[in-house]
Amino acid sequence: MKNRIIFYFSNDVHILDLAGPLQVFYESGEYGIPYEILFVSDKEQKQFSAGLFSDKLTDFSTIAFDTNDILMIPGFSIPANLEPNKAFDEWLVKAHQKKVAICSVCTGVFALARAGILDGLECTTHWKYIEALQKHFPKVKVMQNRLFVKNENVYTSAGITTGIDLALFLIEERHGAKFAYQLAKELVMYLRRDSADGQESIFVQYRQHINYQIHEIQDWLIHHLHQRNSIEELAEKVSMSPRNLTRLFKAKTGITIGEYIEKLRVERALQLLKRNEKMSTISQECGINNPHQLATILKKHTGYIPKELKKLS
């Protein structure tokens, strides 16, 4: 059966929301599983939100769906796309009825919601637009802090780089995990994220301040998590007293140094678990004494103990 992915261009489409998933399916062909890639819209030419133009787009209404198709709606400027578009909405409904894999990146979810195919279903979007989506479409169940959500043949993602995560997930569903990881490696993806991962990593959280000393401490902890770092040693690195460092860290980040370290350990441990590392290796990399302590920390922060650790807890 032929592999085909159809990208729909809305008004003011966001480039990365399109380019990320597009690159995944292009690389699939380079690695031996080609996809026919179609670009469709309601007009022959569309302008990206960044100002570039794309032309020679195919009229969406001429596309007859096959059940094996993937339809991708990249994100766009919301005000330019909330007006009713009966022909396009009906086209989306036909795709849904045909069991086509209908996918949105970022604000592309607004198009799916407008067509009514998300009524009663869980979905997600970029954290910035969660409230607006729920307000405009109260029948939709909007999930917060999710990279992507699947409901049968409907997939919604948080946007921007998460379009790549969703595309790799689609590849894995259709062609297996090994092939998806090949593509992730080709794309130099630091981490293969799945739908349960949060939108904001601890490695970028708690850094919305401009204090260079606290940034320096955070950078040190991230890259030396495997080491035992006393407050005295950390304070010495930024020429500060332990008391002042403790006070300033809490004032700038909202959490204590100990809480920050523990959050770093949790995220790092979950990453290593996905790579099937040995429990002893994970504990060592996270600066934790033993797997039992690791299981306790993960249960505290995530509410569950990964199956790999249950027998040790």
Order of alpha helices (4+ residues) and beta strands (2+ residues): beta-alpha-beta-beta-beta-beta-beta-alpha-beta-alpha-beta-alpha-beta-beta-beta-alpha-alpha-alpha-alpha-alpha-alpha-alpha-alpha-alpha
